[in-house]
Amino acid sequence: MSTEYALYYIDEKDLYKNQTKEKKAQLEPKIVKMAKERGIKPTARYFYTYPSTIRRIIRKYESEHNNK
C-alpha cells in the first residue's frame, strides 16, 4: 500500500511545466534573476519545479543572450 504525502495544495495550472510557451518565455528572465539573487533551490520551490529545470533554464537563457 502506497501513501502519498501532500505538504501543501498546488493548483496544477500554477506548475511551470503546465504553462504555455509564451508564458514560459515571460517567466524565464524572472527565474534567472531570482536564481542569481536567492539561489537555485529556493527558486525551484517558488516556481514549483525541480532545481535541474532551473539550471537548464539558466543555461538556455545565458546562451541565448550571450550570442546576441
C-alpha positions as CSV (number, residue, x, y, z in Angstrom):
1,M,0.0,0.0,0.0
2,S,1.4,3.3,-1.0
3,T,0.8,6.5,0.9
4,E,1.2,9.9,-0.7
5,Y,2.0,12.9,1.4
6,A,1.0,16.4,0.2
7,L,2.9,19.1,2.0
8,Y,0.6,21.8,0.6
9,Y,-2.0,22.2,-2.1
10,I,-0.7,23.2,-5.5
11,D,-3.0,24.1,-8.3
12,E,-2.0,22.3,-11.5
13,K,-2.2,25.5,-13.6
14,D,0.5,27.1,-11.4
15,L,3.1,24.5,-12.3
16,Y,5.9,25.6,-14.6
17,K,5.5,22.5,-16.8
18,N,1.8,23.3,-17.5
19,Q,2.5,26.8,-18.8
20,T,2.3,27.8,-22.5
21,K,5.4,28.5,-24.4
22,E,4.6,32.3,-24.3
23,K,4.2,32.2,-20.6
24,K,7.4,30.3,-20.1
25,A,9.3,32.8,-22.2
26,Q,7.9,35.6,-20.0
27,L,8.9,33.7,-16.8
28,E,12.5,32.9,-17.9
29,P,14.1,36.3,-17.1
30,K,12.3,36.3,-13.7
31,I,13.5,32.8,-13.0
32,V,17.1,33.7,-13.9
33,K,17.1,36.9,-11.9
34,M,15.6,35.2,-8.8
35,A,18.1,32.3,-9.1
36,K,21.0,34.7,-9.2
37,E,19.7,36.5,-6.1
38,R,18.3,33.7,-3.9
39,G,19.7,30.5,-5.3
40,I,18.6,27.6,-7.3
41,K,16.6,25.6,-4.8
42,P,14.6,28.4,-3.4
43,T,13.7,29.5,-6.9
44,A,12.7,25.9,-7.8
45,R,10.4,25.8,-4.7
46,Y,8.9,29.2,-5.6
47,F,8.0,28.1,-9.2
48,Y,7.0,24.5,-8.2
49,T,9.7,22.8,-10.3
50,Y,12.9,20.9,-10.0
51,P,16.4,22.5,-9.4
52,S,17.6,20.8,-12.6
53,T,14.9,22.6,-14.5
54,I,16.1,25.9,-13.1
55,R,19.7,25.1,-14.1
56,R,18.5,24.2,-17.6
57,I,16.6,27.5,-17.9
58,I,19.6,29.5,-16.8
59,R,21.9,27.8,-19.3
60,K,19.5,28.3,-22.1
61,Y,18.8,31.9,-21.2
62,E,22.5,32.8,-20.8
63,S,23.5,31.1,-24.1
64,E,20.7,32.9,-26.0
65,H,21.7,36.3,-24.6
66,N,25.5,35.9,-24.8
67,N,25.3,35.2,-28.5
68,K,23.4,38.4,-29.2
